[in-house]
Amino acid sequence: MAGARVSEEMREDGHFPFGVRRLSLLIALIVFLADQATKCIMLYSVNLEQVGAVPVLPFLDFVLVWNRGISYGLLQQHEEIGRYGLILFSAIAIIGFLIWLRRVRRALPALAIGLIVGGALGNAIDRLAYGAVVDFILLHWGDWRWYVFNIADAAIVAAVALLLADSWLGNPDRSPSHPPQEKLP
């Protein structure tokens, strides 16, 4: 019966806007919950603040970093005004992405928006609760170290990759080789 429900939601142009939006919001919720759960585990069960680095695999450690900035530790904020500025920026971004989601008609950008919203919400909650974002995943190989990140960061990076893939795959309705068709009255 699920196939019948999908076909009822499909519009003439083959898009599933309402179902895709719901899936996007579900993905945002899953990312948010996974992000917050893993951070709580690292802070309160593993107690990373006390134990320091925890080797997991030859290329993966758990280590606590309080990130008072944005991605890659840029724009570090040590004052309360900066902290609340980043929270406000996150809130505005989340609202903007949710508005974009209302207009999305394809699955790939909707999926990306869900990842971004869930990740941005997870990091914003950290800033509210702790004054900084909890980062704990460290990838490394030999002496090479990647920046320390969390589930929310990974979701946002994956979302950017999906949006780039969507722009490269293109929308056949807007492709230069298929100019938009004018509708005659």
N, C-alpha and C positions, 0 to 999 in steps of 0.2 A: 504494500500500500504506500510505502514511502515514495516510490517512483511516481505514483499518481499525484501525490501532494506536490512534488517538485514540478510536475508538468502543469498543475493548476497555477503555480506561482510564476511560471515562465511567461514573459511577455512575448509579443510578436518578434522582437529583435533578438530573442534568445537569452536575455539577461534574467538574473534572479535577484533583483535588488533587495527585497525584504528578507529573504532567507540568508543572503550574503551578509547583510547588516547584522542580523542576529548572530551568525557565526563569528563575525568580527568582534562583537561585544563579548561573546563567550570566550574567545581567544584572549581578549584583554583581561577578563576575569581570571582565567587560568594562569596567565603570565604573572599578574599581580599576586595571586595566592602562592604560586610557586616561588616567586621572588621573596615575598615576605616570610614564607615558611623556612626557606633555606637560610635566610639571614638570622631568623630566631634560633634555628638549630646551631648555627655557627657561633652566635653570641652566648646562648644560654645552655646548650647541651655540650657542645665541643669546648666552649669557653675559650675561644681563640684569643681573647684579650689577655688571658693568663698563660696559656700554653705556648703562644707564639706560633711559628710555622708548623703545619702538620703535613708531612709528605704523604701523598696519596698514590701517585704513579711516578715513574721516572721523569715525566714531563709536567706533572701537575702537583701543586701544593695548595693548601688552604692557609691563608695568612690574612690577618685583619689590617685593613687600611681604612681610615676615616677620611673620605673624600669630601672636602668642603667646596669643591668646584664642580665643573661639569666634566664631560668626557675627557679622558686622558689627564685628568687633574688640572685642566685649564681653568682660568678665572677663579682661583682659590678665594674664598670669602671667609674672613676671620671675624668680621663684625656682624652683629645681628641684622643690620639693614641689608647687607649682602645676602645673608641667608634667606631672609624673607623676600628679597628681590628675586632670587632663584626659584623660590616656591611660587611666587606670582607668575614668573615667566613660564614655569611648568604648567600652572593652571590655565593660562592663556593658550599655551600650545595644545593642551588636552582638549580644550573647548574648540580650538581651530580644527583639530583633527576630527573631532566628532561632527562638526559642521561639514567637513569634507566627506566624511563617511555617509552622510545623508544624501550626497550627490553621486557617490560611487555606484557604478553599474557593473563592475567586473570583479571577479573573485580575488585576483592577485593584489590589487591596491587595497581592497577591503581587508584582506589578511594582514597586509603590512600595517595598516592603520590600527588594527587590533593589537598587534605586537608593540607598536609605538605607544599607544594609550596605556596598555598594561605596564610597560616598562617605565614610562614617565610617571605614572601614578605611584608605582612602587618606590621610585627614588624620591618623589616629593614627600611621601609619607615618612621616609627616613629623615629627611631634612626637618620635618615637623617634630618627629619623635626624638631624634638624637642630635639634631643640629648639623648633621653631616650624613652622607650616604655611606652605607656599609658595603664595602667591597672586600671580597675574600678569595676569588679564584685567580691563581697565578699560574700561567703557562710558561714553561721554560724548556730550553734544550741546551745542555752544557752551560756555558756562561751567558747565553742569550736569555733575556727576560722580557716577557710581554708585560703590558700594564696590568694592574690588578683590577678585576671587574666583578660583576655580579650577574645574576640571571636577567635582571631588567636591562642592563647594558647589552648583553648578548642578544636579547629580543629586539632591541632598537637597531643594532647593527644588522641583524638578519632582515629587519624591515627595510632598511635602506637598500640592501642587496636586492630584495624583492621589487622595490620601486624602480631601481635601475634596470632590473631584468624586464619589468613591465614596459619601461620606456624603450628598451632596445627591441623587445619583441613587437612593440608597437600596437596601436589600436587600428585595425583595418579601416575603421570608419574615418580616421584622421590621417591615414598614410598619404605621403606626397604622390604615390602612384595611384591612389584612389581618392581624388579630391571629393569633398562633401557634395552630395547631390542636392541640387536646389529642388525644393518641392514646388510643384506647379499648383496654382489655385484650383 
